[in-house]
Amino acid sequence: MNLPQNVAPKPSSLASPVVELRQYTLKPGQRDTLIDIFDSRLIEGQEAAGMTIIGQFRDLDRPDMFVWMRGFDGMAARKDALAAFYGGPVWAAHRDAANATMIDSDDVLLLKPAWPGAGFDLAGAQRPSLAGDEKPIRNRPLTGIVVIEIHHLQPGTEADFTTRFEIETACLMTADARLLAAFVTEPAENNFPRLPVRADENVFISVMGFASTEA
């Protein structure tokens, strides 16, 4: 997966305690169409509603997948932000065009940082304004690769897996490889049922950044 195409500025002290990992199956050849709609029409409206658009990714092995992550300041804030955006004018104006690119948008995991400080550190991150006739961000080349690994855990094994992961990962970190974030399942009930999430999942997710595919 390519490095995030968009990140919104947010101090690390306010790193999102609730995160969604969203994987959309698209109609063949529609990924760049959706990215253009997302970049130019949908990002700023979500931010205005109180969400953090952490990043969006191109899956190098699945050309018809659109993967992205967004964060919230808590479950109550998530409910309010989603209600504001999906009940507001921005989504009403562009939902038909966005939905026309999709086969399925319900592959969603609700997550929280795996340990204190394990969320994304977006301090100093900048996203250019999307106003006017500015070219979509997808046309600006970015270097590096992000690898998102999803580990499905048996109930009760979360603490042991997390401890082992921290120890083993520390030995692998180099100048060309770094841990960007780690998450586990957020057990709270989905409080915005209009947007489904995968219930009864128990996962550990790591997000690693590499300088290149060879790193």
Buried (B, 14 or more C-beta within 10 A) or exposed (E): BBBBBBBBEBEEEEBBBBBBBBBBBBEEEBBBBBBBBBBBBBBBBBBEBBBBBBBBBBBEEBEBBBBBBBBBBEBEBBBBBBBBBBEBEBBEEBEEBBEEBBEEBEBBBBBBBBBEEBBBBBEEBEBEEBEEEEEBBBEEEEEBBBBBEEEEBEEEEBEEBBEEBBEEBEEEEEEEBBBBBBBBBBEEEBEBEEBEBBEEBBBBBBBBBBBEEEB
